[in-house]
Amino acid sequence: MSYADRVFVDMCKDILTNGTSTEGEKVRPHWPDGSPAYTIKKFGVVNRYDLREEFPILTLRRTALKSATDEILWIWQQKSNNIHDLHSSIWDEWADENGSIGKAYGYQLGVKHKYKEGMFDQVDRVIYDLKNNPFSRRIMTNIYVHEDLHEMNLYPCAYSMTFNVTQRPGEDKLTLNGILNQRSQDVLAANNWNVVQYSVLMHMLARECDMNVGEFVHVIADAHIYDRHVDIIKELINRKQYDAPKFTLNPEVHDFYKFTRNDVSLENYEYGEQIKDIPIAI
């Protein structure tokens, strides 16, 4: 059975059993009808995925691989903050009349900073260090920039990646590992979406830097299930689980900036019925 399914099920059971409720507290999120969106939350959830063993995509329900890839490339490759550069409408509610989400997400990764080696944006600096200083303990990104928060239409949820390279005994190639730090996550709507996105990113950066892909660690400060999602989660985690599919990244592409959403694919992806019309707190 899929390892990603087991991690997801265990996490959800832990939140429902051992989490704390925000009901009655002052909360920012609300439902479209205006009522407060309360949650059952767990602090400090840490999930680990060995990307060598399998690709961590849910089989309990379908996660849209190409759409998830499109969004991560919008942020990390295009470094865009405009929804017109996306092939989906998932960011529409956060955009202004020009399509901008403000100085958020891709905008921050595209800002150039001065280093002793020259001017780099955060993504190019990661690639430079992975190729030239792979054992550095300073290979990371951060898009939670306080001075720009007032110009962001949404504060970043997944805000920081830290990369760490290891040398496995008997292997010529180095291994790329990464940690995603996330301040907040809607478990039903976004958990596996983010896991898939950053796993794809790890595969792409490993290809660019001629490394093997290794561990992906996902750290969530506030992992929560919304009150209107509880029954959906309870049904979802009791579904049949299938074997993990095989993930393939187009072997012809080695340049991170040449990957597209069509360069990722899955073989033998079996999954349960899709959940439609999930209520989304705003």
C-alpha positions in Angstrom: 0.0 0.0 0.0 1.0 3.6 -0.5 3.3 5.0 2.2 1.8 8.5 1.5 -1.6 7.1 2.4 -0.4 5.6 5.6 1.3 8.9 6.7 -1.9 10.8 5.8 -4.2 8.5 7.6 -2.0 8.4 10.8 -1.8 12.2 10.8 -5.5 12.7 10.4 -6.3 10.2 13.2 -3.8 11.9 15.5 -5.3 15.3 14.8 -8.9 14.1 15.4 -7.9 12.1 18.5 -5.3 14.3 20.1 -5.8 17.7 18.6 -7.2 20.8 20.2 -10.3 22.8 19.0 -10.4 26.5 18.2 -14.2 26.6 18.5 -15.3 29.8 20.2 -11.9 31.4 19.8 -11.0 34.5 17.7 -10.1 33.2 14.3 -9.4 34.9 11.0 -10.7 32.3 8.5 -14.4 32.2 7.8 -16.8 30.4 5.5 -18.4 32.0 2.5 -21.6 32.4 4.5 -19.6 34.6 7.0 -19.5 32.1 9.9 -16.2 31.5 11.7 -14.2 28.5 10.3 -13.0 26.6 13.4 -10.5 23.8 13.3 -9.2 20.8 15.2 -5.4 21.4 15.1 -2.2 19.7 16.0 1.0 21.6 16.6 4.3 20.6 15.1 3.5 17.8 12.7 6.6 16.3 11.0 6.2 13.8 8.1 9.1 12.2 6.3 9.2 10.7 2.8 12.0 8.8 1.2 11.7 9.8 -2.4 13.9 7.0 -3.5 11.4 4.4 -2.3 8.2 5.8 -3.8 6.6 9.0 -5.0 4.3 10.3 -2.1 1.0 10.8 -3.8 -2.3 9.8 -2.3 -4.3 6.9 -3.7 -7.2 7.5 -1.3 -8.3 10.1 -3.8 -6.6 11.6 -6.8 -4.0 14.4 -6.5 -3.7 16.3 -9.8 0.0 15.9 -10.5 0.3 18.3 -13.5 -1.7 21.0 -11.9 0.3 20.7 -8.7 3.5 20.9 -10.8 2.2 23.9 -12.7 1.8 25.8 -9.5 5.2 25.0 -8.1 6.8 26.0 -11.4 4.8 29.2 -11.3 6.4 30.0 -8.0 9.9 28.5 -8.3 10.6 28.7 -12.0 8.6 31.6 -13.4 8.9 33.4 -10.0 5.5 34.9 -10.9 2.9 36.6 -8.7 0.3 36.9 -11.5 -2.5 34.4 -11.9 -2.5 34.9 -15.7 0.7 32.8 -15.8 -1.1 29.9 -14.2 -3.1 27.2 -16.0 -5.7 26.9 -13.2 -7.9 29.2 -11.2 -6.8 28.1 -7.7 -5.4 31.6 -6.9 -8.1 33.7 -8.4 -9.7 34.8 -5.1 -6.4 36.3 -3.9 -5.7 38.3 -7.1 -6.4 41.9 -7.8 -8.0 43.3 -10.9 -4.6 42.9 -12.8 -4.1 39.3 -11.7 -1.5 40.1 -9.1 -1.3 38.5 -5.6 1.1 41.2 -4.5 4.6 40.8 -3.3 4.0 37.1 -2.4 5.3 33.7 -3.3 7.1 33.8 -6.7 7.8 37.5 -6.4 10.0 36.9 -3.3 11.9 34.1 -5.0 12.7 36.4 -7.9 14.1 39.3 -5.9 17.9 39.5 -6.4 20.2 39.7 -3.4 23.9 40.6 -3.2 26.4 37.8 -2.3 30.1 37.9 -2.5 29.9 35.8 -5.7 27.5 38.3 -7.3 23.7 39.0 -7.6 21.4 36.0 -7.3 17.7 35.4 -6.7 16.9 32.8 -4.1 16.3 29.9 -6.6 19.5 30.6 -8.6 21.4 30.8 -5.3 20.2 27.4 -4.3 21.2 25.9 -7.6 24.6 27.7 -7.5 25.4 26.4 -4.0 24.2 22.8 -4.7 26.6 22.7 -7.6 29.5 24.6 -6.0 29.1 24.3 -2.3 26.9 21.1 -1.9 27.9 20.5 1.7 27.0 24.0 2.8 24.5 24.2 5.7 23.1 27.5 4.4 21.3 26.4 1.3 17.8 27.6 1.9 15.0 29.9 0.8 12.6 32.1 2.7 9.6 34.0 1.3 8.1 35.1 4.6 9.5 38.7 4.3 8.0 40.8 7.1 8.7 44.2 5.4 6.5 43.1 2.5 3.7 41.3 4.3 1.4 44.4 4.0 1.7 44.1 0.2 0.9 40.4 0.1 -2.7 39.4 -0.7 -2.0 36.2 1.2 0.8 35.5 3.7 2.9 32.5 2.6 1.8 29.2 4.2 4.7 27.1 2.9 7.4 29.6 3.4 10.9 28.0 3.6 12.9 25.2 2.0 16.2 24.0 3.4 18.3 21.7 1.3 20.9 19.4 2.7 23.3 17.1 0.7 24.6 13.8 1.8 27.1 11.3 0.4 25.9 7.8 0.6 28.5 5.1 1.0 29.4 3.4 -2.3 27.6 6.0 -4.5 29.3 8.4 -6.8 26.4 10.8 -7.0 25.5 13.0 -4.0 22.0 12.8 -2.5 19.7 15.8 -2.3 17.4 16.1 0.8 15.1 18.9 1.7 12.9 20.2 4.5 9.7 22.2 3.8 8.6 24.5 6.7 4.9 25.4 6.7 3.3 27.7 9.2 -0.3 26.5 8.6 -2.0 23.9 6.5 -5.6 22.9 5.6 -5.0 19.1 5.8 -7.9 18.1 3.6 -7.5 20.7 0.8 -3.7 21.1 0.7 -1.6 18.4 2.5 -0.9 16.0 -0.3 -1.0 18.8 -2.9 2.0 20.4 -1.1 3.8 17.1 -0.6 3.5 16.3 -4.3 4.6 19.8 -5.3 7.8 19.9 -3.3 8.6 16.2 -4.1 8.5 17.2 -7.8 10.7 20.2 -7.0 13.2 17.9 -5.3 13.3 15.6 -8.3 13.8 18.6 -10.7 16.6 20.2 -8.7 18.3 16.8 -8.2 18.3 16.4 -12.0 19.6 19.9 -12.6 22.5 19.3 -10.1 23.2 15.7 -11.2 22.3 14.3 -7.8 20.1 11.4 -6.5 16.9 12.4 -4.8 16.7 11.6 -1.1 14.5 12.5 1.8 11.8 15.1 1.9 10.7 16.2 5.3 7.5 18.2 5.8 7.2 20.3 9.0 3.8 21.9 9.7 3.5 24.2 12.6 -0.4 24.2 12.6 -1.8 21.2 10.9 -5.6 21.5 11.0 -8.9 20.0 9.9 -11.7 22.5 9.5 -15.0 21.8 11.3 -16.8 21.3 8.0 -14.1 18.8 6.8 -14.3 16.4 9.7 -16.9 14.0 8.3 -15.2 14.1 4.9 -11.8 13.2 6.5 -13.4 10.4 8.5 -14.8 8.9 5.3 -11.6 9.5 3.3 -9.2 7.8 5.8 -11.3 4.6 5.8 -11.1 4.1 2.1 -9.2 1.4 0.3 -5.5 2.1 -0.3 -3.7 1.2 -3.5 0.0 0.7 -4.3 2.0 3.9 -5.0 2.3 4.7 -8.7 5.7 5.1 -10.5 6.8 8.7 -11.0 8.7 9.7 -14.1 10.4 12.9 -14.9 11.2 13.5 -18.6 14.7 12.1 -19.0 15.5 14.5 -21.8 15.3 17.6 -19.6 18.2 18.5 -17.3 17.8 22.3 -17.0 15.5 23.3 -14.2 14.2 26.3 -16.2 13.1 24.1 -19.1 10.8 21.8 -17.2 7.1 22.1 -17.9 4.0 20.6 -16.2 4.0 18.1 -19.1 7.4 16.6 -18.1 5.9 14.7 -15.1 3.9 11.5 -15.4 2.7 8.6 -13.3 2.3 4.9 -14.3 -0.3 2.7 -12.7 -1.9 5.4 -10.7 -5.0 3.9 -9.0 -7.1 6.0 -6.6 -10.5 6.4 -4.9 -13.4 8.6 -5.9 -12.6 12.3 -6.1 -14.2 14.5 -3.4 -16.2 17.3 -5.1 -17.1 20.7 -3.8 -14.9 20.8 -0.7 -15.9 23.9 1.3 -12.8 26.2 1.4 -12.3 28.6 4.3 -11.2 32.1 3.3 
